[in-house]
Amino acid sequence: MSTLTRTSNRPGRQVRTRVVRPLDWALPPAPVRREVLSELPEEETGRPPLLFVPGLRHAAWCYAEHWLARAAARGYPAYAVSLRGHGASGRARRRHTTLRAYTHDVQQVAASLPRQAVLIGHGLGGAVVARALTRYPARAGVLVAPVLSGWRVFGRALLRNPFGTLPGLIGGGVRLSAGQLFSRRLDPELARRYRSRLDRSAAIPQYQAVLQRWQGLPIAGAPVLVVGSPDDKIVSLRALRAAAELYGTEPLLFPGMGHDMMLDEGWAEPIDAILDWLDKTLPQPTQASEASSLHY
């Protein structure tokens, strides 16, 4: 298998990124209908589209509540995809419902957008985005409370919610409590409503999330931002720092927020910070007009 060896941002460390992936070509995941929700700016701004990827048991609706409109108001075309088996996206047989299939879904949607996209993933969707960044030449990547260290997350969840976590070991759905997802600042009735919209999780991705290994640096050298909260009941501060270290950076932290930052009280703070980072990190539309016209 062909690999590309590159030096990471961590001194003295080299990372190999796979370039040729025969399994992806020879045995692609079965196609499914994909739900994509969007909010677009009132006029063309030349900014790259943002593709939001939800995590375990979540679907595109979790971004449509607040973050899509916020991004569009800042001039970014904003899209959110529901991974297969979630939301209104189609289902596939168990062997075609894996982290590789989820990554395939994200790549396919990103390739359908009018310009090279920024990929933003939350929770397990952060792991999917991390994988997609090694395959798709994204403008940038943002990992929000990412589940990159599955053993750490599983052990933390087991201690805090054993009866909701244990079913995942025998192929059942992991039950996430409102206390794991949201801070106490969020209205309890709103927290119950959000939790009632969660989908059933798929067995294979749950196992893979625990056993997964880091896939490597972005293939196009895209900058990556890691965002989270030190008060997250699912992804610990240690895990956030470890995830950021993989990309040679430090996590951007929002104390007092829960795991579902896009729904929790104070949701505007992290998305505004992400958009500010993109404004500073990516070339302005006038400087990138030629590049932004390319279709991937």
C-alpha positions, 0 to 999 in steps of 0.5 A: 500500500502506498503511503506519504511520509510527512513531518508533523507539527510535533518536533521529531515526529513523522506521520505516514498517511495512506494515499492508495486505499485498495479496499475503498476502491475495490469494496466501496460501501453500499450507496444510501440516500443521504439527508443534507440540511443547509442554510445559505448566505443571502448573497454569494460571499466566496467563502468555502462551504462548511460541512457539519458531521454529527456524532453517535445517535445524532443527525443533521437536525442538531446543527440546524437548531442553531449553528447552520443559521449562525454560519450562514449569517457570517457568510459561510454556506452551511450544510449538515449531513445525517450519517447512514442510519440516522435522521432521514438518511437511508439505512444499509446492511450491518456490514455497510454500516461502519466508520469507513462507510460513514467516512465514505458518506462524508466524502461523497457529500463534500465532493458534491458541494460547489467548492472545497469544503471545511469539515466540522465533526462532533463526537464520533463525527469528529473521528469520522472527519479525522478519517475524511481529512486523510482522504479528502483535500479539505480547506480545514477541519474542526473537531468538536469534542471528538471521540478519537480515544475510544477506550478513554471515552468508553471507560469514562462513560461506563463510570458515569452511566454504566446501565446506559453504556453496557448495552453497547458491549453486546450490540445494543444501543448506547443510551446517553443521559441528559446529564452526559450531553448537556450542562445544568444551565440548559432548560430541562424540558429542552434537554428532554426534547433534544434527547428524545430525538436521538437515533439508535446507534449501530453496533459495528461503529460502536465497537470500532469507536473503542478500538479505532486508531488515529488515521494520520494527518490531513492529506492536503495539509489542512489546518485543524482546530480542536474544540471542547469543554473541560466540563464535558462528561463524555470527552475528558480534558485529557482526551481533548489535549491528546487529540489536539496534540496529534495536530500540533496544537492546543484545544480551544476550551469553553468551560461550563458547557456540556458535550453537545455544544451545538445545543447547550446553553451558550451554543453561540460561543463555540460556533462564533469562535470556530468562524473567527478561527476560519476567518483568520486561518483561511485566505480571504475570498478575494485572495482565493477566488481562483482556488475557490472556483475549483470543484472537488 
